[in-house]
Amino acid sequence: MLVFSNLFMTYAWYGHLKTLENKPWYIAALISWCIALGEYMIQVPANRIGYTKLSLGELKIMQEAITLMVFIPFSIFFMHQSFKLDYIWAGLCIVGAVFFIFRGG
């Protein structure tokens, strides 16, 4: 559910830069808010379910890892941005964050 909700939110945050580039910003904002509502309808129950098994920190770090996993393909395939080696380094930092939050220490 978190992956699916993140697809919605990534599109709401950045998709308008491509699909609504010729529209006024307030039109893009209204459309993005509508998309974000769909995202929240998925994300809120996902977090409620996740919080029954994960701590708040674990849930947040997992969400950040999912965000990066969704954002990189979105930026490359939908927004036609070049792949950057920095994506690898950012991903490794997130992997480190996941390790430290879930290591149980």
N, C-alpha and C positions, 0 to 999 in steps of 0.2 A: 504493500500500500504506500509506503514512503517513497519508493522509486516512482510509482505512478504519480503521486502528488507532486514530486519534484519535477517531473516532466511538465506538468501544468505551470508550476511556478517559474521555471526557467523560461518557458515561452512567454509568460506574462511579463517577466522582467526585461527580457531581451528580444523576443520575437517581433515586437512592434518596431524595432529599429530597422527591420527588413520589410515587413509586410505593411506597415503603416507609415513609412518614412515620408510620404507626401501629405499626410494628414496633420492637422494641428495637434500639439502635445496633449491638449485636454481630451481630444477624441481617443488618442492612444491610451491615456490614463483611464478613461471610462471603460474601454474595452479590456484593458489589463485588469482592472478591478473585477470585471465580470469573470474573467478567466481565473483570477485569484480566488474568487468565491468557490468555484469548482474545486480548486486545489484545497481550500480549507475544509470542504465537505469530505475530503479523503484524508487529509493530514490530521485533523483533530481526532477522529476515531483511531487512526493508526497510532498516534502518540498515546492515546488512552490505553490501547491494547498493549503497546510496547512498555508503558510504564508499570504494567503489572509484573513484568519479568526483568526489566532493566532499571538501573538507577537513572536519575535525570541527566547526569554527566554522560553516561553510556549512550543514552538516547540522543543527546545533542551531538556527540562526536560521531555516532553512526550516521546521523542526518548530514553532517558536514562531508563525510566520506561519500555518501550517496550523491550529494550535490556536485561534487567534483566528478564523479563517475558519469553523471548526466550532462554536466556542463561541457566537458571536453568534446564528446561526440556531437553535441548540439552546436558548439561553436565551429567545429570543422565541417560537418555535413550540412547543417541548415544555414548557418551564417557564412559559410565558405571562408573561414579564417584559416590561416596556415597553422599547422601543428608546430608547437614550440617545445623545445627541450625543457623549458621551465615547467611545463605541465607534468613532466616526469618528476622533477624535484618537488613540486607542490604535492603531487601524489604520495611521494615518499614521506613527506612531512605529515600528511594525513595518516598514512599507515603507522607512523610513529605515535601519533596521538591516539589512534585506535589501540595500539599495543599497550600504551601506558594506562589508558582508562579501563581496559578490560583485563589487565594482568592480575587483578585481585590483590594487590599489595597494599 
